[in-house]
Amino acid sequence: MSDNKSNSEDYKSTLIDYWKDKSFESLEAARSDYAAGRLTPAVRNTYYACFYALTAVLLKMEKGFKKHTAVRAALHSDLIKTGMLDASWGRFYNTIFDSRHVKGDVGSKTT
């Protein structure tokens, strides 16, 4: 294996790990926000947890995108239409994709 290919694979692996770590951090923040009744940031952090995880998956598949809309399109074309993921995950992603732009409280948590 050439040094360039090895360096490229190391860099790719580092990037994938970075996005996975960011996904877990965002998911933990979403859980904390939800527990505290902060629903707007909980939804936003849930979206970013999914976005970062999906970015890692797509990088593993040799795909990279700069726009959120392109990542969403790749979810549908590369993972759902191919049968790798159930369509319900696409609907979920679409919902949180749109919900992250909601201004103000999306509601209050009731106990």
C-alpha positions as CSV (number, residue, x, y, z in Angstrom):
1,M,0.0,0.0,0.0
2,S,1.4,3.4,-0.9
3,D,2.0,6.1,1.6
4,N,-0.5,8.3,0.0
5,K,-3.2,5.7,0.0
6,S,-2.4,4.8,3.6
7,N,-2.5,8.5,4.6
8,S,-5.8,8.9,2.8
9,E,-7.3,5.9,4.6
10,D,-6.0,7.2,7.9
11,Y,-7.6,10.6,7.2
12,K,-10.9,9.0,6.2
13,S,-10.9,6.9,9.3
14,T,-10.2,9.9,11.4
15,L,-13.0,11.8,9.8
16,I,-15.5,9.0,10.3
17,D,-14.5,8.8,13.9
18,Y,-14.9,12.5,14.3
19,W,-18.5,12.5,12.9
20,K,-19.4,9.5,15.0
21,D,-18.1,11.3,18.2
22,K,-20.1,14.4,17.3
23,S,-23.2,12.3,16.8
24,F,-22.9,10.7,20.2
25,E,-22.3,14.2,21.8
26,S,-25.3,15.6,20.1
27,L,-27.5,12.7,21.1
28,E,-26.4,13.1,24.7
29,A,-27.1,16.8,24.6
30,A,-30.6,16.0,23.1
31,R,-31.3,13.6,26.0
32,S,-30.2,16.2,28.5
33,D,-32.3,19.0,26.8
34,Y,-35.4,16.7,26.7
35,A,-35.0,15.7,30.4
36,A,-34.8,19.4,31.3
37,G,-37.9,20.3,29.2
38,R,-35.9,22.2,26.6
39,L,-37.7,20.7,23.6
40,T,-36.6,23.0,20.9
41,P,-32.9,22.3,21.5
42,A,-33.7,18.7,22.1
43,V,-35.2,18.4,18.6
44,R,-32.3,20.4,17.1
45,N,-29.7,18.2,18.8
46,T,-31.5,15.0,17.7
47,Y,-31.4,16.2,14.1
48,Y,-27.6,16.9,14.4
49,A,-27.0,13.5,16.0
50,C,-28.7,11.9,13.0
51,F,-27.0,14.2,10.5
52,Y,-23.5,13.5,11.9
53,A,-24.1,9.8,12.1
54,L,-25.4,9.8,8.5
55,T,-22.4,11.8,7.4
56,A,-20.1,9.1,9.0
57,V,-22.0,6.4,7.2
58,L,-21.9,8.2,3.8
59,L,-18.1,8.8,4.2
60,K,-17.7,5.1,4.9
61,M,-19.5,4.5,1.6
62,E,-17.0,6.9,-0.1
63,K,-19.6,9.7,-0.4
64,G,-19.3,13.2,1.0
65,F,-21.6,16.2,0.8
66,K,-21.4,19.9,1.8
67,K,-25.1,20.6,2.2
68,H,-27.7,19.3,4.6
69,T,-30.1,18.8,1.7
70,A,-27.6,16.7,-0.2
71,V,-27.1,14.5,2.8
72,R,-30.9,14.0,3.1
73,A,-31.1,13.2,-0.6
74,A,-28.3,10.6,-0.2
75,L,-30.2,9.0,2.7
76,H,-33.1,8.4,0.4
77,S,-31.2,7.5,-2.7
78,D,-28.3,5.5,-1.3
79,L,-29.8,3.9,1.9
80,I,-33.5,3.7,1.6
81,K,-34.1,3.1,-2.1
82,T,-31.5,0.4,-2.0
83,G,-33.2,-1.3,0.9
84,M,-30.4,-0.8,3.4
85,L,-32.7,1.2,5.6
86,D,-36.5,1.1,6.1
87,A,-38.5,4.0,4.7
88,S,-39.7,4.9,8.2
89,W,-36.1,6.2,8.9
90,G,-36.4,8.5,5.9
91,R,-39.7,9.9,7.1
92,F,-38.2,10.4,10.6
93,Y,-35.2,12.2,9.2
94,N,-37.5,14.4,7.0
95,T,-39.5,15.3,10.1
96,I,-36.5,16.3,12.2
97,F,-34.9,18.0,9.2
98,D,-37.9,20.3,9.0
99,S,-38.4,20.7,12.7
100,R,-34.9,22.0,13.4
101,H,-36.0,25.3,11.8
102,V,-39.0,25.8,14.1
103,K,-38.6,29.0,16.0
104,G,-39.4,29.2,19.7
105,D,-40.7,26.3,21.8
106,V,-42.1,23.3,20.0
107,G,-44.2,22.7,23.1
108,S,-43.5,22.0,26.7
109,K,-42.8,18.6,28.2
110,T,-45.6,17.5,30.5
111,T,-45.1,15.1,33.3
